[in-house]
Amino acid sequence: MAIKQKIEKILNREFSSSDTVVRSVLIEDYIARQLREDPKYTDPRKLTRFEYQAFSQYGEDGILEEIFNRIGDTNRYFVEFGVETGIECNSSLLLFKGWKGLWIEGNEQSAATIRHSFSDVLKNGALTLLNRFITAENIQSLFTEAGVPAEPDLLSIDIDRNDYYVWQAIEAFRPRVVCMEYNAIFPPSVDFVVPYAADQTWDGSSYFGASLAALNRLATSKDYSLVGCSLAGVNAFFVRNDCLNDHFMEPGNLKAHYEPARYFLYRKEGHPRKIIL
């Protein structure tokens, strides 16, 4: 059976969801044969080659590690919002590596879980938590309230709707790296952004956020360059231009970095994730 047909069976749920071994083998085979051997992925600077998943939703943990391997870190400070309970986000692993940072989460129940699971790092100051609803109007004041440095190493944005406008509003802070969810149903040729509505959240449909082209346009205006996207087509990575040097493949090239939606590629197999910090 061809790899493509096997993947289609997975997507059509023709394999039992309990058969995780079969699923894992097929997915790894798909990544190796259909993607990694494609000429698009052979450049050693291609960030998808370094993906791995610890606590991130997809392969973002590995991509972020590789980015900072290349450009180095400074204050080792992150800001992430839309973290839910913190069990699945882009900065949990960084806490294990000794980083410090700020989480902003609008849901009170999720914030309560964070207060329990991350009580030690909250007490010792490694992690700051703000239980607030984020808008373009309040984001900079939230950063100031939490004592965010002017140039944190990492900003990760995933609030499922107004992401574009929130980053656009951040002017007084200049993170060195920005990780941001993009709407992968739109190809690189489409510049799409949902209309801004401060009180609106994701409705569960494909009507959310911004296309990669729109985010790339915004990044360029803010002096950042696109350096890669996750293989699953979820997050895009931007590096501030003064940090680029020659570390990345074709910075700013939409076609070189765009990845379509492949949400089926990653699942957290094995033990359920749990963090006590």
Buried (B, 14 or more C-beta within 10 A) or exposed (E): EEEEEBBEBBEEEEBEEEEEEBBEEBBEEBBEEEBBEEEBBEEEBBBBBBBBBBBBBBBBBBBBBBBBEBBEBEBBBBBBBBBBBBBBBBBBBBBEEEBBBBBBBBBEEBBEBBEEBBEEBBEEEBBBBBBBEBBBEBBBEBBEEBEBBEEBBBBBBBBBBBBBBBBBBBEEBBBBBBBBBBBBBBEBEEBBBBEBEEEEEBEEEEEBBBBBBBBBBBBBEBEBBBBBBBBBBBBBBBBBBEBBEEBBBBBBBBEBBBBEBBEEBBBBEEEEEEBEB
